[in-house]
Amino acid sequence: MLYWKPNKTGHWISEKKWYKYVKSIDKQKKAVYIKRNNCIVQSKNREIMKSKIPVYKELQQAYEFYNNELFDNYLPECIITLEKTMKYIGYFEADSYRENKENGEGGKKHEIRMSSEYFAVRPIEMTLSTVVHEMCHMYCHILKIGGRRGYHNKDWAETMERVGLIPSDTGLKDGKKTGDKMSHYIAENGLFEIKTKKIIKNGFILPLVAVLMNDVVCYTYDEAKEKAVPGKQNVFLDEENNEVKGKPVLCGTDNGGKDIVKILIEKKSAKTRSLYICKCKNKVYGKTGLSMKCNDCVSDYIEINIKEDTDEDTEKD
């Protein structure tokens, strides 16, 4: 971990040197900023320094905008982090950071984690709605009405509806409003939709999105249901009616009001290892294309399985 001392040049120093520097300026009560994963996240004087890194900066701006417009600036400053994962779209973690003091004590900060994998496939309104979704978790946590960890209770659902997001376990209008795994949809002409149109009109964008390794296929919700293979989770039929694995992602509605689903198709990878057998039935595993002889029967090993395609292991919800 590297730390920055705020002098005229502003350079990075080691942790050991930083502690010596803290002692030297402790009486002056100057700010000392901490850097984690190339993002400045915390300071000794309890201030959160806004990162200048693209996407982090924009998400922080969005958080501050919605905190002012939807929560009357009730929520505290929050650390927003990014992760390339398909396990979740957004996640709220309470008290995940604390101020770095020598005695181990200090005020704590909450964290909102966002998956950058979804930025490339979901419209900006949906990404911003996830930020507000997690802010509702923070709001309930601060008021101590959030229920047990991971559960979306009635108080959370009511908070969501007040800000213009309708909770749903399916992400559609027929879904349940409480439960462990929950999504939402945007209420038409609701508070969130009105405020989001305002921030987008002012030029808000995410300047960078993750590079996807998956092929993306777009369907309406009804078309995606027809493509789904009965009895097999996240398995669909492609254009040639071959079964493929994919992760469905709800992406709002089209101009006709139909729900849109984008399916991220899992890519297949070829095996890099093969099985080799000789006449005396000795078995050896190795990379494809090897030429070997058995010392026992002095015969050539025969390669059995050459480049069989297999599905990649992927993270699932």
N, C-alpha and C positions, 0 to 999 in steps of 0.2 A: 504494500500500500504506500502511496506517495502523498505528501502533504504540501500545501502551498503557503508560504508566508507573504503577507501583503506589503512588500516593500516596493521601491520604485521599479525594479526589474521584474519582480514576481516570478520566482523560479521554483522548481520542484526540489524538495529535499527528502532525505530518508526519514524513516520513523524515529530512529535513534536521535538524529539531529533535531527533529521536530520537537521531541520532548524537552530537549535543552532550550530550544527557542521559546516554547510555551512558558517555561520557568522565567525566562528573561523578560517576557512581556506581560506576565500575569498581572503585575501591578498596574500596567497601563490599560488592561482590559481591551486590547485590540482584537480584531476578528482573525480567526484562523480557520481556513476553509479546508475541508477534507475531500479528497477525490477518490471515488470508487467507480471502477469500470468506465473510465474516461468521462465521468459525469460528476460535477461538483455538487455535493448533496447536503453538506452540513457545516455549521460554523460554531466557534466557541461562544460567540455572543448571541446564540439562539436565533440566528437569522438563516434562512434558506436562500442560498445564492442561486439565481436563475441561470440555468445552463444555457450556453450559447450553441450547444450541439443541435443540429436540425432534428426535428420530430420531438425530441425532449422539450425543446423550447415551446413549440406549438401546443403540445399537450398540456404544458404548464399554463400557457395562456388560456386554453380552453377551460381548465380547472378553475382558474381565477374568474373567468367570465361567468360560468355557471354558478359558482359559489355566490357571486354578487347578484345574479339575475334570478336564481331559483331558491337559494338558501339564505339570502340577506346577509352574506358574509359570516354566517354562523360557524362554518367549518374552519378548522385550523389549517395552516400550511401543510402541504402533503408532498411526499417524495413519490415521483412517478418514474417507473422503470419499465424497460422493454425486454421481452424475451421471445425468441423464435421457437414457438411450440404450437402444437395443434391440440394440446390437452385442454386449454381454456381460451376464451376470448379476452376476458378481464378477470381480475382477482383483487380483493381487498384484504390487506393484512394489517391488523391493528398493532400499534406499538412495535413495529419491526426494526426501528432505528432509535438510538438514544444519543444524546450529546456525549462527545468523547472527552470525559474528564478523568483526571488521574486517579480519583478515588472511586471510579466506577459508577458514580451517580450522575444523574442529569435528566433533563426533560426528554420525553419520548416523542417520536414522530410516526405517523401512520404512512402506509405505502399503498399505492395502487399500481398493480402490474398489468401491463397490456401485452397481448400477443401481436407482434408485428406481422406474423404470417397472414393474418386476416385483413390487413390494410389494403392489400392488392385486389381482393375480391369483393369486399363489402363497400358500399357507398359511404361517403364521409359522414352522412347523417347517422348511419348505423354505428360507426366507430365512436362518434361523439355520444351517442345514446348509451354506449357501454361505459364511457367515463362517468356519466351521470348515474347509471345503474350502481356503480361501485361507490359513488358519493353518497347514495341513499343508504348503503351499508354502513358507511362511516357515520352518517347522521344518526342512525339507529344505535350504533355502538356508543356514541358519545352520550346519548340519552339513556343508555342501558335498557333499550327495548328490543334489542336485536335477536334475542333468543339464543339457542345453542349454536355452536360453531357449524357453519355450512348450511344451516337451515334458513329458509326464507319464510318468515312468519307473517302474520296478518298486519302487524305494525309496519313492517318493511313494505308490504304490498300497498298499504294506504299511503305511505310516503312516496312511492313510485307514482301512484295515480295523481297525487297532488302536483307533481312536477311535470305530468304529461306523458308518462310511460306506463303502459298497461302490462303487468306481469302475466306471464304465461309459460307453462312448462313445455309447450310445443313451439312457442314463438308466434303462434297464430291465435285468432280470436276465440277458438273453442278450447283453449288450454286452461289448466288449473292455475290459480293465482298464488298458491303457496306450495312449498315442498323443498326437497334437497337440491335438485338440479332445476334451475329456473332460467328462462330467457324473458323476453318482453317484445312488445311491438309499440310503435309510436302512435299515440292518440292523435287522430285527425283534428287539426285546429287546436291542439292542446298547448299548454305553456311551453313545453320543450320544443315543439315544432315551430312555434312563433319565434322563440329566442334563437333557435338554430338558424332559421332563415336570416336573422339579423347578423349573426356572426359570419355566415358564409357570404352574405352580401358585402360585408366589409373586407372580403378577400381571404378568409381563413382557408388554408389548405395544409395537408401534410406533404412536405416537399420530397420525402423519400418513402418508398414502400419496399417490403422485403421481396427478393427475387425468389419466385416459387419454382420448385423442382417438379411440381405436379402439373399435369394437364388439367384444364378447367373446362367443364361442360356446363352450359346454362340451360335451364328448363323452367317452365312454370311449375308450380307445386303439383298440379294434377299430372303433368307429363312425367315428373320425377317419380310419382307414385306408380305410374304405369311401368317405368323402367326398373323399379325396385324388384329384386328377386324374392318371392315369398319365403319366409322362414330363415332368411340369411341376412344378418344385420350388416348394413352398409355395403351391400353387394348389388350391382346394377348391370343392366344389359347395355352394351355399347352399340354402335351403328350396325355392326355385323352380328348382333345378338350373342356376342361372347360375354361371359361373366367377368366383371372387373370390380375390384374393391375401390371404394371412394368415400370421402367424408362429405356429407351434404351440409351446406351452409345457407341459411336463410338470408336473403339480401334485399329485403324490402319488397316493394311492389312496382309493377310497370305502369305505364300511362293508362292502361285499362283497369287498373286496380287489382290485377292478378299477382299473387305472391310468387316471388322469384326465388329459385333454388339454384345455387352453383355447386357442382360436385367436383371436389378435388380428387382426381384419379390417382391412386397409388401406382407408382412406377415399379416395373419388374426389373430385377437385377439377375444377371447370370451368375451361377456358382463359380467360384474361383478354385474349388478343390474337386478332385476326382478320386475314385476308388480304383486301385490297381490290384489284380490277382494273378498269381503265377500258377503253374501246373500242380504244385504241391499245396495249393490253396492258402498260401501266405497272403495276407492283405496289407496293403500300404496305402495311406492317403497322402495326396500331394497335389500341387497345382496341375492344371491340365497340360497335356502335351509332353510329359516326361518320358524318357527312354531309360528303362532300368532292367537289370538282370537279377534273378534270385540266386544267392550263393549256395542254397541247399540243392535245388534241382537244376540249376544252371539254365533256366529257361527265361524268356522275356516276360516281364509283367505286362498284362493286357489291361488297357484302360476301359473301365466298365461304363461309367456315366460321364458323358462329355457335355458340358454346358447345358444342364437342365435348368430351365427358367423357374424361378421361385419368387414369391412375393416378398418384398421388403417388410421387415418388422417396422410398424409405425406406432406412435403413441395414440392411445384411444382414450376417450372420456371414461 
